[in-house]
Amino acid sequence: MGERVCVGAIAGAFGVRGDVRLKSFCAEPDAIGDYSPLTTEDGSRSFDVTLDRPIKNGFAARISGVTSKEAAESLKGTRLYIPRDRLPAPDDDEYYHADLINLSVVDTGGTALGRVKAVLNHGASDLLEIALKGRSDTVLLPFTRQAVPTVDVTAGRIVADPPDGLFPDE
């Protein structure tokens, strides 16, 4: 498990007074304001965040130390992090994406398939990007109870029952 978790990103300036467009990656989008202060990926900068109002694809927000449109725009693309221990414990059968990264993936017979490289969501549902064992390519596995019947974060593994033909050499 990582020490820090990405909870949002600055998408650019909003208005002319230094407000930013803030994308939230939290399950409850406005919870990002509760985690303030947020830091940059390298931890070199810290920002107090105040959400002003919801806007399309995020929030208009004020962040400490930013007072001009140019300063806000210069932060575009900055990902914002918090320490992992500030997040609430997930409920049963709920997982933080960060906790799934690098878990080994085995099929229902125990054969190693690969490791979780990323958790993706393109609008419909979550997909696990699996880096295949001994190969450079990846496979996208639907993160559903049917395709992924067991997730054991403590043991560091996922048991998958993928659809036929999804993994090579099946």
C-alpha positions, 0 to 999 in steps of 0.5 A: 500500500502506498504512503500517499493517495491521489485524491484530485487534480487541478484542471486549470484556472477558473475566473481571473482571481486565482480560483482553480478548476479542481477535479475530485477522485473521491467517491463523494466528490466534495469530500476532497475539501475535508482532506485539506491540506493537500500536497503535490506528488513530490510533497514539496508544496502544500495547499489549503483547499476551499471549495466554492461551488460545483462546476462541470467536471469538478469544483471551483476552488480556492487554494492557498498561495494562489491569487492570480489567474496565471498562478492558477493556470501554472498549476494545471495538471498538478495531482493532489495527495493526502497521507493514506492514513487520513482516509476512512477504512473501506467497508467490506467488499470496498477497496481503494484503487491504490490498495489494488495496485501491484496485487498478484492475480491468479486464476481460480486454479491458482495459476499466476496471470500477472499483477494489477498495473492500474484501475481504470474507469472509462464511465461504465465500471472499473477495469483492472489493467493486468500486466501479464506474467512474463510479457510486456502487454496488458489485459483489461479485466472487468472488476465485477464480482463475477470476474473477480470473486476474491480480493485479499488485500492482506495476502496481496492477491486477487483470484480472477475468473476471467471470461473465456479467451480474455487472457492469452494461452487460455 
